[in-house]
């Protein structure tokens, strides 16, 4: 779900819940990692099954309130950590039987409607977009990065066709005023040659800024790598994506490590499999018509998963090189 699209309903819907539970099979027990705890939908469902344990993580400290409530009911089977999922390797998981790891890359209604987070282009929202454990905000980015940097952010993270004109007009405007949410939306409206009456003009720019501020590309890449390391033989790694760039990264990672490629840096103690993953189905699982009708933002969701074929820890992947251009754009933020 694009963070700038505000659904009408206020109830939280864990997307593709039944399909994910069917794939990860918590009825057989084991430890599961919920990498995007949010409102706790997946964690709660997994904990309904006996002999399960959930390690939930989320960079948004607000999620800890819901996590504490869940902890009261499942004290011995539930752990919450306020970390980014790229930091999965910091968890001490050597003795854990990790049977499934789930990423849901969408945003909750609560996050979208929080004016302090500023994920929406509503005028009364702060130009923030920090989801937790950040080093800079969208306001910092818009008011401090140069024209070429802003253009690349809008073009590559938002697929914004008018990226050059929007960036140029931002530079002109900030000579007179500090840019806030309202001014930014006005600049985008004036810069767009073609008006789209189905999608708000600011949607792509706001998506791009959110990705940039939260380093969502490198977070996903390193999250996938570290999740793969801790997953046990036969364990499931699954990801729900909501826009094409996320899906492209996940699809490449799963496909490239499911084919006969060299995997050289493995522990010599463990017998090496021919490939790291078993890719059960190439096409993603998408929501049913019934789910989309009940929860319209789920319409863009895609769920992909793989099963790990062996226990080896280290492996070769060229995913960083494959998406190097995006990581370099995220690194513009290092100077903020």
TORLUM-643868 format. One record per atom (N, C-alpha, C): x, y, z; residue in three letters. Coordinates in steps of 0.001 Angstrom, whole numbers, plus 524288, in hexadecimal, padded with zeros to 5 digits. Example, Ala and Ser with C-alpha at 12.3 -4.5 7.8 and 13.67 -1.06 7.14 Angstrom:
2
833867E9C681E78ALA8300C7EE6C81E78ALA833907F31C81E78ALA832327F73681BA8SER835667FBDC81BE4SER832648001E81EBESER
END
This chain:
336
8034C7FB5480000UNK800008000080000UNK8036B804D880000UNK802AA808377FC43UNK8059180D157FC34UNK8042F810398010FUNK8083581236803A9UNK8075F814DF808A2UNK80439819DD80822UNK8037781BC880356UNK8008C8209D802ACUNK7FACC81FA68016AUNK7F94981AC3800B3UNK7F3D68198F7FFACUNK7F1218185C804D3UNK7ED4C81B6780627UNK7EAB081ACD80B2EUNK7E59F817C280A81UNK7E54C8130C80C98UNK7E08A80FF880C0DUNK7DC1F8123480F40UNK7D754810F580DC7UNK7D2CC8130081081UNK7D1F381052815B9UNK7D34D80B3C815F6UNK7D2458085781AC8UNK7D6808096E81ECDUNK7D53B8088D823BFUNK7D8FC80976827EAUNK7DAD98046082A68UNK7D8818000D828DEUNK7DA1C7FB0A82AEBUNK7DF1A7F94982838UNK7E28D7F6AF82B35UNK7E7617F4BB828E6UNK7E6817EF5282699UNK7E8327EE90821C0UNK7E7A27E98E81F20UNK7ED0E7E76D81DC4UNK7EEBD7E32E8203EUNK7F3A27E0BD81E87UNK7F2C87DE4C81924UNK7F5A87E02081556UNK7F4C87DEA580FE6UNK7F64F7D8F480EEAUNK7F30B7D63B80BEDUNK7F4117D0D580A4DUNK7F5267CD3C80EF9UNK7F28F7CE2B8133EUNK7F3957CB4E81819UNK7F2E87C56881775UNK7EE7C7C3BB8155AUNK7ED767BE22814E4UNK7F15F7BB7F8113FUNK7F2B67BE2480CFAUNK7F6787BBF280940UNK7FBDD7BB5D80BC3UNK7FD737BF4880ECAUNK802967BF1781154UNK802C67BAD081571UNK7FEB17BA5581891UNK7FE7F7B64581C96UNK7FEB07B0DC81A13UNK7FC127B04D815A7UNK7FC287AB55812DAUNK801A17A9E78110AUNK804A47ADD180F69UNK809E97ACEA80D69UNK80DCC7ABC5811C6UNK80D9B7AEBB81616UNK8118B7AE1981A33UNK810417A9AD81DFFUNK80B707A7CD81E0EUNK809C47A33282114UNK80B477A359826E0UNK809607A726829D1UNK80ABA7A76F82F64UNK808777A2F48329FUNK804DC79FEF83072UNK802A179B7F8334DUNK806C77976083493UNK80B34797A1831C2UNK80F6D793EF832CAUNK81341795EB836EAUNK8124B79A9A838FAUNK8159579CC683D0BUNK81A7B79F6383AF3UNK81DB47A15283E8CUNK822877A3F583D1BUNK822647A9BE83E4DUNK826AC7AC5F83D1DUNK827257B1FB83E0EUNK8267E7B4F4838EDUNK823787B9218392CUNK8226D7BC4F83491UNK8240E7C1F1835AAUNK8262C7C476831B0UNK827BF7C9F383239UNK824117CD5482F00UNK821727D0F3831A0UNK81E037D4C282F1BUNK821307D9C582E9CUNK8233F7DAAE829F5UNK826FF7DEF482932UNK824827E45D828ECUNK81F657E48482858UNK81C987E98682826UNK817C07E8F982B91UNK818837E915830AAUNK814667E7D883471UNK80F987EB52833C7UNK8105C7F0728334CUNK80C027F40F8326EUNK807BC7F39783676UNK8031D7F214834BEUNK7FEA37F16483835UNK7FE457EBCA83A51UNK801FE7E881838CFUNK802567E34C83B1FUNK7FEE87DF1A838C2UNK7FCAC7E0048342EUNK7F9057DC52831D9UNK7FB3F7D6E9830EBUNK7FFDB7D69E82E8CUNK802447D18B82D78UNK804017CEDF83283UNK806687D1DE83601UNK808527CFA083AF5UNK803E67CD3C83E22UNK7FF997D00D83E7FUNK7FB1D7CE1C84180UNK7F91A7C8FB83F4BUNK7F8CA7C8A983A27UNK7F6C47C3EB837A6UNK7FA707BF508387DUNK7FF807C03B837ECUNK803587BC04838ADUNK8032A7B9F083E3DUNK8028E7BD7084207UNK802927BBE784785UNK7FDAF7B8DE8491BUNK7F9BB7B8C6845BEUNK7F51D7B590846CEUNK7F6697AFBF84680UNK7FAAD7AE80843E4UNK7FC4C7A90F8435FUNK8000D7A79A847C9UNK7FF357A32584A26UNK8028A7A15984E70UNK808047A01E84C69UNK80BC07A03F84FF7UNK8113579EFF84EB7UNK813AE7A2D884ADFUNK8117F7A79084AA5UNK813D87ABA58476EUNK8161E7AFE784AE9UNK819EA7B296848C1UNK81C447B71B84B50UNK81CF87BB4A84723UNK81C037C02C84887UNK81CA07C478844CAUNK820957C86A846D4UNK8244B7C9B18437BUNK827DA7CE0C84472UNK8262D7D258840ADUNK8240C7D687842CAUNK822057DAC883F8FUNK825A97DF7683FD5UNK826777E1F983B64UNK829AD7E6B083B54UNK826D07EAFC8384DUNK827F17EFD0839BBUNK825C67F44D836EDUNK828FB7F91C8383FUNK82A257FC4A8345FUNK82D2A8010B83548UNK829D580556837C3UNK824B6804DE8375BUNK82114808B983982UNK820198078283F47UNK821E580AD8842B3UNK82163809F784850UNK81BB5809C484A0AUNK8183280C23846FAUNK812A180BFF84849UNK810868066784855UNK812FC802FB8455BUNK8114B7FD8584527UNK812237FAB884A57UNK815957FCDA84D8FUNK816C57FA508528CUNK812047FA388562BUNK80E837FE0385591UNK809C87FE2E858D0UNK8066B7F95A857D6UNK805BA7F801852E1UNK802AB7F36085180UNK805A97EE7585305UNK80ACB7EE9585244UNK80E107EA17853A4UNK80DB77E8E585975UNK80D937ECEB85CB7UNK80D417EC1B86261UNK8081C7E985863EDUNK803F67EACE86123UNK7FEEA7E85286229UNK7FF197E284860C2UNK801A27E15285C6CUNK802197DBE685AB2UNK8059D7D8D285E67UNK8097F7DB7486075UNK80D207D8FA8641EUNK80A4A7D71886902UNK8064F7D9E086A9DUNK803517D85D86F4AUNK800A47D31886E96UNK7FF027D1F3869D3UNK7FC507CD06868C4UNK800027C89986765UNK8048F7C9F58653BUNK808387C5EC86372UNK80DBE7C71C86565UNK80E367C79586A72UNK813257C94986CCFUNK817C07C5D386B51UNK816E77C0AA86B24UNK81B267BD0286A14UNK81C117BC1186444UNK8187D7BE0F86102UNK818E07BCC085B6BUNK819447C183857DDUNK819E37C62085A24UNK819FC7CAD6856EAUNK81E347CE9E858C3UNK8214E7D07885512UNK825767D44C8561CUNK824F77D8AF85220UNK825867DD8A853E1UNK8256E7E2008504AUNK82A837E507850B1UNK82CAB7E69A84C31UNK831617E9CB84C0AUNK8307F7EE8884882UNK831D27F31F84A87UNK831617F7EE8477FUNK836657F8BD84458UNK836BC7F5EB83FF1UNK83B447F65783C79UNK839577F651836D4UNK83CD47F7B583338UNK83BA47F74682DA4UNK83CBB7F1AD82BE4UNK839FA7EFE5827D4UNK83AD17EA6D82672UNK8400F7E967823D1UNK842DA7ED7082250UNK848387ECA882079UNK84BCA7EB0F82502UNK849E77EBC4829D2UNK84CF67EA7082E7BUNK84BA57E506830A5UNK8492D7E1D682D7BUNK847B47DC9082F2AUNK84C567D97383137UNK850DF7DA5382EE0UNK8557C7D74E83074UNK857467D8AF835F6UNK855457DD0483827UNK856AB7DE8083D83UNK853D17DB3784198UNK84FA57D89B83FF8UNK84CBC7D54284394UNK84FBB7D0308447AUNK84FB37CE5E8493FUNK8525E7C97A84A86UNK84E987C4EC8498AUNK84F2D7C284844F0UNK84B537BEAB8432EUNK84DAD7B9468422CUNK852727B85684410UNK855167B369842DDUNK8520C7AEA2844B9UNK84F737AF1884912UNK84CA97AA9C84B42UNK846DA7AA8E849DBUNK845407AE2E84682UNK83FC07AE7984509UNK83EAE7AB4F84018UNK83A5B7A88A84017UNK838B97A57A83B8FUNK835577A8F383810UNK837D67AC44834F2UNK8350A7B020831CAUNK8327D7AD7182D1AUNK82D3C7AD0582D5EUNK82A4A7AA3E82955UNK827D07ADDB82557UNK827707B2C982697UNK825177B66B822DDUNK826737BC0B82422UNK827567BF2782015UNK8287D7C4BD820B6UNK8250B7C7B281CD9UNK822117CB6581EE0UNK81E4E7CE4681BAFUNK81F6E7D42481BBFUNK81F5E7D67C8171DUNK81FB87DC2A81676UNK81A9F7DE09813FCUNK8181D7E1DB81657UNK8139F7E47D813EAUNK815407EA2D81335UNK816477EBBB80E69UNK818977F0DB80D65UNK814A17F54680CE7UNK80FCF7F44C80E7CUNK80BD47F85B80E5DUNK80BD57FBA681352UNK8081E7FF4C8139DUNK807AD802C481819UNK802318028281A4FUNK801CD802FA81F60UNK7FCB680294821EDUNK7F9B8807BD82171UNK7F4A98075F82211UNK7F14C80C008220FUNK7F31280FDD82642UNK7F49880DCD82ABCUNK7F6558111F82F16UNK7FB168145182D8CUNK7FED3811E082AF3UNK80384814B082943UNK80233818DB8253AUNK7FEE18177F82186UNK7FD9881B1D81D4CUNK7FABD81FF181F58UNK7F75681F2C82334UNK7F4318237B82536UNK7F6EA826A082980UNK7FB81824F782B28UNK7FE59827C582F42UNK800CA82CB082CE5UNK7FEE78316582E59UNK800F48363582BFBUNK806AE8373382D4FUNK80885834E38319AUNK80DFF8359783312UNK811AC8327D82F83UNK80FD182E0582DA9UNK8130D82AF182A16UNK8133282D6D824AEUNK80EF48300182328UNK80EFB832E081E3BUNK80F6A82F7A81967UNK80D0A82AD68197EUNK80D2A82776814DDUNK8093582923810C2UNK8056182C2881259UNK8014582DE980ED0UNK802728335D80CC3UNK80014834B680849UNK800CF839FD80628UNK7FC8683DAF807F6UNK7F9C583C3D80C30UNK7F5F783FD780E73UNK7F8D784488810B9UNK7F6918492881012UNK7F94984E0B81155UNK7FAD884E8D8170AUNK7F7F284C0481A9AUNK7F91984CA982027UNK7FD24848C382220UNK7FF69845A281E92UNK80374841DD82016UNK808DE8446881FE2UNK80C41842AB82369UNK811B08446282335UNK81452841DE81E85UNK8181E8448681C44UNK81B368423C8180FUNK81F9B83F1481A9BUNK81E2B83A7A81C8BUNK821AF8376581FCDUNK823178323B81D34UNK81F8982E7A81D73UNK820038294981B0BUNK823C98259F81DCBUNK825D88271182248UNK82943823928253CUNK825FE81F6B82805UNK8273E81A8382704UNK824578164382971UNK8270E8141182E43UNK82B838164682F93UNK82E4A814988343FUNK833E5813248330FUNK837688149D836A7UNK83CFC813708361EUNK83F32815D68311BUNK83D9C81AB983011UNK83F6081D9882B71UNK843918218F82CD6UNK8462482389828CDUNK84A198279982986UNK8487082CE38274EUNK8445782CF68241EUNK84288831DB821C7UNK83CE18312B82005UNK83A5C8359581F00UNK834CA8359181D9AUNK834058371E817E3UNK82F26836E681626UNK82DD7838BF810E5UNK82EB683EA281080UNK82DB184172814BDUNK82E9084718814CCUNK834568485881402UNK837C084570816B3UNK83D658461E815F2UNK83ED6845398103EUNK83CBE8411980E05UNK83E1283F93808A9UNK83C64843B5804BDUNK837868456D80530UNK8355D8493980179UNK8382584E7B801D3UNK839AF84FF480675UNK83BF48552A8073BUNK841E685564806DDUNK8447F850D380680UNK84A3F850DD80697UNK84CD784E28801F5UNK84A5284A587FF97UNK84CC38479E7FB2FUNK84CAC84B087F64EUNK8505A84A117F2B8UNK8508984D5D7EE0AUNK84CB284B667E9E6UNK84C4E84E5A7E5B2UNK8485484D4E7E1B4UNK848E7847E87DF39UNK84DAB846727DDCFUNK84E99841667DB4BUNK84D5383CDB7DEF1UNK84E9983D7E7E3EBUNK84D7B8395E7E7BCUNK8479D8389D7E86BUNK844CF83CEB7E8DCUNK83F1E83C937E962UNK83CAD83A257E480UNK83EA483BB77DFF7UNK83C9A839937DB14UNK83D39833A07DAF2UNK841C5831B27DC76UNK842B582C067DC6EUNK83F338292F7E04FUNK83E6B82B807E4DCUNK83AFA8291C7E8CDUNK83579828807E697UNK8336A82CAB7E456UNK82E1582C977E242UNK82DA2828D97DD95UNK8319F828D07DA43UNK83180825A77D586UNK831FD81FCF7D6B7UNK835DC81E637D9DFUNK83703818DA7DAA6UNK833CE816517DF04UNK8325E819587E2FCUNK82F4F8171E7E748UNK8296A817EF7E694UNK827FB81BAD7E34CUNK8226B81CC37E290UNK8209081C127DD01UNK8244381B1B7D96EUNK822EA81AAA7D3E2UNK81FDA81F7F7D221UNK82193824037D405UNK81EF7828FA7D2DEUNK8212082B447CDC9UNK81DBC82BAA7C9D2UNK81F6382D8D7C4ACUNK820DF833557C4ADUNK81EA6836487C83CUNK81FD783BE27C87EUNK823F083D137CCAFUNK8273D839447CDE2UNK82B0C839CE7D21DUNK82E8D83E957D17BUNK8306183F927CCB9UNK833EF843ED7CBBEUNK831558492C7CD04UNK82C83849E37CB3BUNK829C584EE27CBFFUNK8284984FAE7D1BCUNK826B784B827D441UNK8255284BE47D9CFUNK82A2184D5A7DCFFUNK82E8A84AC77DBF0UNK8336584BEA7DECAUNK83520851907DDE1UNK834C58533D7D903UNK8365C8589B7D7AFUNK832F785C9D7DA84UNK82DE685BA27DAB0UNK82A5885F517DD3BUNK82AD885F3B7E329UNK82C7585ADF7E553UNK82D8985A9F7EAF0UNK8322685E287EC42UNK8364285DD67E91DUNK83AED861187E9FFUNK8398C866E47E9ADUNK83654868517E5D9UNK834C186DCD7E549UNK8318F86FA97E9F9UNK82DE386C637EB9CUNK82A6286DE27EFE0UNK82D3686E537F50FUNK830FC86AF57F5FFUNK8338486B017FB25UNK8375986F8F7FBD2UNK8385A872677F79DUNK83B4B8773D7F822UNK8380587B5A7FAF1UNK832CE87AAA7FAB0UNK82F3187E667FD1AUNK82CD087C4C8022CUNK82B8D8773A8023FUNK828DC874F6806BEUNK82B0786F9980822UNK82AD986E5980D26UNK82BF58690480EC2UNK82755865AE80D15UNK8285E8614780AA9UNK8242B85E368085FUNK821D185A7180C54UNK81CA385AC680CDEUNK819C28572E81037UNK8162B853DE80CC5UNK812DA850C080F28UNK80F6D84D3D80C32UNK80BE58503880869UNK809698544C80A52UNK805CD8574C80712UNK8088D859B08025DUNK80D1085C168033CUNK80FF785E9A7FEFDUNK811E685A887FB1AUNK813B28560A7FD11UNK815A0851F27F99CUNK8114884FF97F5FEUNK80CA984F2C7F81EUNK8083A84D687F4EAUNK806EE851797F0BFUNK80723856747F232UNK8061285AA67EE70UNK80A2285AB87EA0DUNK80F11859E67EB69UNK81348859C67E780UNK81268855467E3ACUNK81107850B77E5CDUNK8101684C1D7E27BUNK80B8784D1A7DECFUNK8074C84F487E0E3UNK802B3850717DDA7UNK8040F854177D923UNK80717858147DA4BUNK8088285BE77D646UNK80C4F8599B7D243UNK80F6D855D57D3EDUNK8137A853947D08EUNK8117584F5F7CCE8UNK80D1E84CF67CE44UNK80B15848907CB3EUNK8086484A827C63FUNK80A43848B47C1D7UNK807E784A387BCDDUNK802C9847507BBF3UNK802CB8425F7BD68UNK7FE2283F287BCB5UNK7FBA783E137C1FAUNK7F6B483F097C262UNK7F3E383E337C749UNK7F15A838D07C748UNK7F209836137CB9AUNK7EF8F830F47CC40UNK7EB4C831807D05BUNK7E675830E17CEB3UNK7E21E831CA7D246UNK7E0DA82CFD7D59FUNK7E361828897D46FUNK7E288823D17D788UNK7E66C8236A7DC06UNK7EB20825627DB29UNK7EF50825267DF1BUNK7F12182AAC7E04AUNK7F1E082BE27E547UNK7F3A4831197E6D8UNK7F8E78324B7E44BUNK7F986837227E284UNK7FE54838BA7DFDEUNK8033E837D17E329UNK802AD838117E850UNK8073C837B37EBBFUNK808B18321C7ED33UNK8059782E557EB81UNK80654828E67ED34UNK80BD7826E57EC3DUNK80DCF827907E782UNK812E58254C7E621UNK81769827F87E8F1UNK8172682D137E97BUNK81B4D82FE97EC38UNK81B6782E677F1FEUNK816D282DEF7F457UNK8169982C7F7F9D8UNK8186D826DE7FAB8UNK8171A8236A7F70DUNK8192181E117F766UNK81F1581E1E7F723UNK8212F821267F37CUNK826D58216D7F2BCUNK829968237D7F799UNK82763827907F9F6UNK829B7829C87FEB3UNK8298F825EF8033CUNK8254182320803B7UNK824BF81F46807EAUNK828D681AF98074DUNK829958191F80280UNK82D868151B80175UNK832F181729802CFUNK833FF81BFE80134UNK8392281E528021DUNK83A3781F1F807EBUNK8368D8218A80AA4UNK8374B822DA8102BUNK8382381DF281382UNK8356B819C08122AUNK835C1814F08153FUNK83983810E881301UNK83C4A8127C80EDCUNK8400C80F0480C40UNK83D93809AC80B2DUNK838FE809C4808EEUNK835F4804FD80858UNK8386D80105804A2UNK83B8A802DA800F3UNK83DFA7FF3B7FD43UNK842457FC1C7FFEFUNK845F47FED08026EUNK84A2B7FC0080515UNK848257F8FA809CCUNK8442A7FB0480C6CUNK841D17F821810C5UNK83FAC7F2E380EDFUNK83CF67F2F580A77UNK83AC17EE298085BUNK83F137EA6B806ABUNK842ED7EC68803E5UNK8472E7E918801FFUNK84A0A7E66D80686UNK84BA77E98280A70UNK84E9A7E73580EC6UNK84B0F7E41281263UNK8460A7E58081284UNK842497E26781576UNK841B87DCFC81327UNK841677DCA680DF8UNK840F67D7A080B50UNK845DA7D44C80C2CUNK84A5F7D6BB80BB0UNK84F4D7D3DF80C61UNK84FB57D1AB811EAUNK84EA67D4F3815D1UNK84F327D33C81B3DUNK84AF57CF6481CDEUNK846477D00381AB0UNK842187CC4981BCCUNK8438E7C6E6819B5UNK845DD7C6CF8151CUNK847747C1DC812B6UNK84B8C7BF168160DUNK84EF87C2148186BUNK853197BFBE81BA5UNK850F37BCFE82075UNK84CF47BF33822E0UNK84B067BCF9827CEUNK846D47B8D1826FEUNK844A37B88982249UNK8408E7B4BC8212DUNK842CE7AF3582123UNK83FE67AB7482343UNK841A07A60C8237BUNK83FF47A30B81E95UNK8425579E8581DBFUNK840F579B1E81969UNK83B25799E981985UNK8388F79AB181518UNK832F3799C4814C2UNK82FAB79E6081664UNK832387A2888183DUNK82F6C7A737819E8UNK82DA57AA858154AUNK8299D7ADB081634UNK827477B0E881218UNK828BF7B6A2812D4UNK82A6A7B91480E97UNK82B507BEBC80E85UNK827467C11D80ADBUNK823E27C47480CF5UNK81FB57C6B7809D4UNK81F777CC9E80A49UNK81E247CF3880601UNK81DF17D4EF805ECUNK8190B7D6CD8031CUNK8163F7DA6A8059EUNK811D37DD0780325UNK8139F7E2708016AUNK813627E3797FC5AUNK814F47E88B7FA3DUNK8102E7EB877F856UNK810E97F0BF7F7A7UNK80C8C7F4087F600UNK80DD97F7AC7F180UNK812BE7F7CC7EFD3UNK813EA7FAC07EB12UNK818137F7DD7E7E7UNK818997F9567E307UNK81B9F7F6497DF43UNK821647F5D97E098UNK823BE7F9E17E2E1UNK8294A7F9AC7E420UNK82A657F5A97E869UNK8271B7F5A47EC7FUNK827A07F1A97F09AUNK8272E7EC337EE3DUNK8232C7EB7A7EB06UNK822377E6517E8C3UNK826B87E4A97E53DUNK828F77E8577E272UNK82D5C7E73E7DEFCUNK832097E52E7E214UNK833117E7907E694UNK8376F7E5EF7E9E7UNK8368C7E0727EC0DUNK831DC7DF8B7EE31UNK830987DA727F075UNK830B27D6347EC46UNK82E5B7D74E7E7D4UNK82E327D3887E38CUNK833B37D20C7E1D6UNK837217D5F17E150UNK83C807D4E17DFA8UNK83F677D1987E3B7UNK83EEF7D3057E8A8UNK841AC7D0397ECD4UNK83FFD7CA827ED02UNK83AF27C99A7ECDEUNK838E67C43D7ED1CUNK83A727C11A7E842UNK839CC7C3787E3B3UNK83AE67C0B27DECEUNK840B87BF707DE4EUNK844097C3477DF75UNK849A77C2867DEADUNK84BE97BE5C7E24AUNK849A97BDC07E6EBUNK84BA27B9DE7EA9BUNK8489B7B4B97EA60UNK845267B45A7E689UNK8425B7AF727E5A2UNK844567ACBC7E0BEUNK848047AF367DE11UNK84A377AD0F7D94DUNK84FAC7AAFF7DA50UNK851BE7A8197D6AAUNK856E87A5BD7D759UNK85B347A9D67D6B4UNK85C6A7AC667DB07UNK860937B04C7DB0EUNK8648C7AEC17DF30UNK869367B0DD7DECAUNK86D457AF947E29AUNK86BF17B1D87E7F6UNK86C397AE957EBDFUNK86B857B0537F149UNK870667AE897F430UNK8744D7B1E77F454UNK879867B01D7F5E4UNK87AE87B0F97FB97UNK878D47B5127FE00UNK87A8E7B65980351UNK8770B7B3C980765UNK876C27AEA280760UNK8739D7ABE080B32UNK877297A93880F20UNK874E47A7E781390UNK877F07A5498179BUNK8797E79FE4815B8UNK87E8D79E72815ECUNK88042799538140BUNK87E10794D581741UNK87C077960881BE6UNK879DB7920181F43UNK874A77901181D1DUNK871E47938D81A58UNK86CAF792508185BUNK86CFE790E981297UNK86A7478CC881107UNK86A5178B3E80B92UNK8675878F5E80870UNK8699C7911480416UNK8673E79531800F0UNK86305793137FD5BUNK85E93795B17FD38UNK85A7B794597F989UNK85BCB796A77F42FUNK85978794967F010UNK85A6C796B47EAD9UNK8587079C4B7EA6EUNK8540879D4A7ECD1UNK851E37A28F7ED05UNK850297A3AC7F297UNK84FAA7A8A87F3E0UNK84E4D7AA307F92DUNK848817A9787FA4FUNK845317AAF67F677UNK83F837AAF17F73FUNK83CBD7A71D7F3A1UNK838467A5777F571UNK8348F7A2BA7F222UNK8301C7A68B7F113UNK82FA17A82B7EC2DUNK82B8A7ABE07EA9BUNK826CE7A8BE7E8CCUNK822ED7A86C7EC28UNK81E647A5187EB22UNK81B247A7067E694UNK81A1B7AC177E673UNK817287AE577E21BUNK819787B3967E099UNK819FE7B4547DB80UNK81C907B9087D987UNK819147BDDA7D9D4UNK8140A7BD157D905UNK810797C1877D930UNK80EEE7C2CE7DECCUNK80E557C7CD7E00CUNK80CDB7C9487E564UNK8073D7C7F07E6A5UNK806217C74B7EBAAUNK800C87C6937ED8AUNK7FE707CBF87EE65UNK7F9C07CCD27EC75UNK7F72D7D1E37ED01UNK7F1F87D13F7EFE0UNK7EFF07D57D7F20CUNK7EB0D7D5217F50FUNK7E6667D3787F1B5UNK7E2C57D0DF7F42FUNK7DDF17CF537F192UNK7DA7F7D41D7F0B0UNK7D6A47D3807ED64UNK7D2E17D7B37EC6FUNK7D0297D9347F187UNK7CEFF7D5407F4C0UNK7CC5F7D6377F9C0UNK7CFC57D9877FD5CUNK7D4D87D85A7FD89UNK7D8507DB60800F7UNK7D8DA7E0FC7FF0AUNK7D9517E1B57F9F4UNK7D9D27E6FA7F7C9UNK7D4E97EA2A7F8DFUNK7D05F7E7A97F87EUNK7CB7B7EA677F9A4UNK7CB317EC0F7FF58UNK7CD377E8B4802CBUNK7CD1C7E9E680865UNK7D1617EDBE809ECUNK7D5D37ED5680742UNK7DA527F0948088DUNK7DCCF7F28B80377UNK7DAA37F6BA8011EUNK7DC677F89D7FBFCUNK7E2497F9807FB6BUNK7E5237FB8C7FF6CUNK7EAC67FC577FEB2UNK7EDDD7F7577FDBEUNK7EB6E7F2D17FEBCUNK7EE357EDDF7FDDCUNK7EEB77EC8A7F80FUNK7EC297EF927F4B4UNK7EBE97EE3D7EF2BUNK7F14C7EDF27EC9DUNK7F5127F0DA7EE9DUNK7FA467F0E27EC37UNK7FE107ED127EED5UNK7FC377EA0D7F29AUNK7FF9C7E67B7F57FUNK8013B7E1C47F234UNK806337E0407F2C3UNK8083B7DB7D7F051UNK80B697D8817F464UNK80A4C7D3827F4F0UNK80D127D0477F8BCUNK810607CC407F5DBUNK815757CC727F6D0UNK8191C7C8A07F4ADUNK81BC97C5CA7F92EUNK81D017C0DC7F861UNK81FB37BDF77FC82UNK823447B9C57FA39UNK827137B83E7FD58UNK82AAA7B3FD7FBFFUNK82B7F7B09F800D0UNK82D7F7ABEE7FFF0UNK82ED17A8618043CUNK834AD7A76C80419UNK837437A7FA80894UNK83CEB7A739808D5UNK83E347A16D808A9UNK842057A00380571UNK8432079A8380470UNK847447982A80807UNK84A4C79B7380AAEUNK84E507996080E25UNK84F8379D4F8126DUNK852B579BA481630UNK853AB79EE981AC2UNK8585C7A28C81A3BUNK85B167A284815CAUNK85FE87A5928159CUNK85ED17AB6981624UNK8628E7AE1681882UNK861CF7B37B81A47UNK8638D7B7758162FUNK868507B6F48144EUNK86A667BAC88109BUNK8695E7B91A80AFCUNK868707BCD4807A7UNK867407BBB080233UNK8687A7C07E7FEEEUNK8693B7BFAB7F9EEUNK86A437C3FB7F655UNK8652F7C5F27F3F3UNK864977CB097F3B4UNK860377CD697F0E5UNK8620E7D2907EE8BUNK860507D3A57E9D1UNK861D47D87F7E732UNK85D837DC957E782UNK859F17DBFA7EB3FUNK8557B7DF897EB80UNK8571E7E5307EC95UNK85B327E5F47EFB7UNK85D097EB537F0BDUNK85EEB7EDD87EBB5UNK861DC7EAE17E898UNK863DA7ECF27E3ABUNK85F6B7EDE87DFCFUNK85B9B7EA7E7DFD7UNK857327EADE7DC41UNK854117EFE27DD18UNK853BF7F1887E20FUNK850A77F62E7E366UNK854207FA8A7E5A0UNK859037FA907E3F2UNK85CDA7FE607E5E7UNK85B13803F87E4FBUNK858BD805047E085UNK8571380A527DF37UNK8534B80C7B7E34AUNK84FAB8093A7E51EUNK84BD480AEE7E900UNK84E6880BE47EE4EUNK852118087E7EFACUNK854D68092A7F4A4UNK857FD80E367F498UNK85A6680F6B7F024UNK85D73814447EFB4UNK859FB819127F03BUNK85540818C37EE2DUNK8519A81D267EECDUNK8501A81DC07F48EUNK84F1E819717F735UNK84DF3819BC7FCD7UNK8526781C427FFD6UNK8573681B767FE03UNK85BC081D92800BCUNK85C3E8237F80056UNK858F1825FE7FD30UNK858CD82BC07FD26UNK857AC82DC0802A8UNK854D382AA7805A1UNK8534F82C4D80AE0UNK857CA82C8280EC1UNK85C4A82A4480D52UNK860BC82A25810F4UNK862BD82F9E8123DUNK861A98335D80ECDUNK863A4838A480FBDUNK85FBA83C19812B2UNK85B15839EB813C0UNK8571283D0C8167CUNK857F583D0F81C60UNK
END
